[in-house]
Every structure is written in C-alpha cells, then in structure tokens.
Amino acid sequence: MRSEAAPQPDGLERFASPGKGRGLRARRRYVVGELLFSCPAYSAVLTVSERGSHCDGCFARKEGLSKCGRCKQAFYCDVECQKEDWPMHKLECSAMCAFGQNWNPSETVRLTARILAKQKTHPERTQSEKLLAVKEFESHLDKLDNEKRELIQNDIAALHHFYSKHLEYPDNAALVVLFAQVNCNGFTIEDEELSHLGSAIFPDVALMNHSCCPNVIVTYKGTLAEVRAVKEIEPGEEVFTSYIDLLYPTEDRNDRLRDSYFFNCDCRECMTKEKDKEKLEIRKLNDPPSAETVRDMIKYARNVIEEFRRAKHYKSPSELLEICELSLDKMGAVFEDSNVYMLHMMYQAMGVCLYVQDWEGALRYGQKIIRPYSKHYPSYSLNVASMWLKLGRLYMALENRPAGVKALKRAIAIMEVAHGKDHPYISEIKKELEDH
C-alpha cells in the first residue's frame, strides 16, 4: 500500500485552514485561466437519461456508440472503453437484465455501489487521492437530522435490493457513514449547457473549501475534473471553489450551505452582503412597497421555487409554464425583472420552452436573463457562459446569424478561461460557427 504522504500536485499544498479544517493552498502564483490541477474520477456514473448519447465509461459525447451485448442499456465508444468500465458495469449488468423496467436505483445508490467495489479492488491510494483520501471524507454524521438519516436508510435498502451478486457489504453503520460522505463530497458532472451528465467522486477536488467569491472553477473533460484560476492567486493564498449556485442572496446561499454542507460561509460577500440589494431589486414605483410587502413577496418567491421543483416530477410542460407565468406576474408587481427570484422563474420557463421546442419563447426569456446574469454572477461564470451558448444556438436556429455569432463568441470567451482553450466543447462551438 502506498504511504499516506502521496505526491502532491506541484505548486499546491494541503494545509490546516483556520476555522475551516483542512484546505488547499497555493505555493506559487497562478494567473487567470491557468490550470492548477486535474483529478480523474475515483468513481463516476452516467445518468440514465444520457445513455446512448454519451459513453458509459469515459462520458464522451458521440454518435454511433456500441451497446453492451448483455443488458443492451450501456453504450461505449469502443471495446477499450467497454473493457475498462466492465469492473463497474458488471455491478449493474445482470441486475438490469433481471429487474427489467423495475431496475431504478438512484444515482447516489449507483455511485456508492461503485465506490464499495473500487475500495475492494483498489485498497491502495489512487491517482485521484494525491491530496485527500476517500476514507478521510467528512460525513457530518452528528449533524444529520431524522429526515436525512431516514433517506440514507432508504438508500441502503435500495443498495441491498439492487446489488447483491458482485458486492460485499460492510455493516449498516459503515454504510450510513459512506452515504453521508457521498452526500457531502459528491460532484455533479455537467455539459457545456449545464445539463446533468452524471455523478462522481473527485477526492482531491473535494479538499477545496467553499467561498461565494471563489478564485477557481471546476470543469469537466469526460470523467476528468479540471481546476482553473478565475482570479489571480498569490503564493500562500487559499484556493476556494463554490459549492453552490451563486445567483442568490446571502441568506438563501447560507440556507443551502447549512442544509447540504452544515456550515455558514464567512467570505467577504457574505459578511458585507454588498450584492444583495441589486439581487433583490424592487420596482421603482411612485408608491414604493412597504418592507412587509417585500418580505412577504420574498417568502412567496422561495415557496414557489420549491413548489416548481416538486411539480417538475409530475406536472405537464403546459402546467409548469403556467406556474412560471403566474408567479412572474405576481412577483413583477413588486420585483424588477433583474431580481434573482424573477430570473429563477424565467430560467425555469426558458427550460420548459426548450423542452417543447418553442424556440421563440425560449429566446424571449433568455434575452431577459442574460444581462442581469452577467451582473449578478462572478466573472467567468459557467451559468453566464451556458446562457450565451443557449442564446447563440437559438439565434442560429431562428436564422439570426449575426446575433448568434456574437452570443457564441461571448460564450467562448468565458469558456476559454473556465474550460481551457483546448477543450472539446470549445472546438464543437467553433465548428458550429464555421458550419452556419
């Protein structure tokens, strides 16, 4: 077994971050756009809805993938990808055949099954654990409420139900710890439009602490995570990423951090709350709304966001669009269009329009979103890049080439810093520009 002191990426070191536990620190200067380090996935699982368009092994997006001859549900670039993924795919292959339509473990359960298998076959430290080992992950077990503990027990039951042939299970207590670790340290892999591709564990990336003013950004090249500077980083500075969507005001961000990661953020943004007024912009009326009216509308906005999240699972596109339009009408009496709660519901409405292929409707919402997004998000935000990209593709589809070119070039400018200039996504977008 390799020693605990695995070689660390050049220019970086693990250290004790005051008030935050362990963290990652720069030992040299990094400039904007520079790659600090990359980390292969310790374990990754492609989301079920992307099967057939992405390789189950390397997550590459391509046409003409070959399917697994047994289950006919996993797809691969070639024999090499299939062989490499077999130790993980075999956990599911026969079960998918046996259960048929009833095979439906959650992504968290699928990822955890793969981690258990990996721990059995690779007990030594892996290339993904140069700075932090999976077994060192925080579980925050003592902070879990009854609801979270019950959800973990449901996941454990599903793990036993769907995986039996190729897995050796530890006892229940060890599984509770592992699921809690995965919940706190797992990553969502997304494509260039921020569509969900799958879930993964990147131990070294998980070492970084959170800030709402991050100096790095994490992007993905297949199942490889890459960490690049989005601000200049000086020697001795801590390296911070963001764990959450940074659109929202301070209170909302900290609610999310407490719920998912069990801490409050004490970054400059959270201490000063200097962006909150702009993010919660109120309509300029002759008779300004009272503080109570504003508070009530914020409460309504938070509730409708939660209602919409649940409704996505059972309502039709037209019903979802109606929720968006009604809530935008109601909030619009008090909030400016640039208010983040308005933007949230516009974004959801745009998503429904894209789903039903109403390109004009999607474009109308996107045009309202992009400017406030550029103001509210940090520089080199993936949310802003993906919005320019969606707008560019919509303009192109609607044969407005000049606007399409302009929007796609804006997306590329951000992505060249966030993803690196040689990323396949950037090559694809440049090809789209050439082909139109």
Protein Blocks (a to p, Z undefined) as FASTA:
>chain_A
ZZfkdcddehiacdddehklpadddfbdcdehiafbdcddfbdcddfklgojacfklopa
cehiacdfklopaccfblmlmmmmmmmmmmmmmmmmmnmmmlccdfklmmmmmmmmmmmm
mmbacfklmmbcfklpcfklmmpcfklmmmmmmmmmmmmmmpmklpccddfklmmmmmmm
mmmmgccdddfkopafbdcddfklmmpccdfbdcbdcddehjaccdddfbdcdehiacdd
dfbdfkbcfklmmmmmmmmnopacfbfklmnommmmmmmcccddfbdcdfklmmmmmmmm
mmmmmmmmmmmmmpcfklmmmmmmmmmmmmmmmmcfklmklmmmmmmmmmmmmmnopakl
mmmmmmmmmmmmmmmpcghiaklmmmmmmmmmmmmmnopaklmmmmmmmmmmmmmmmnop
kbfklmmmmmmmmmZZ
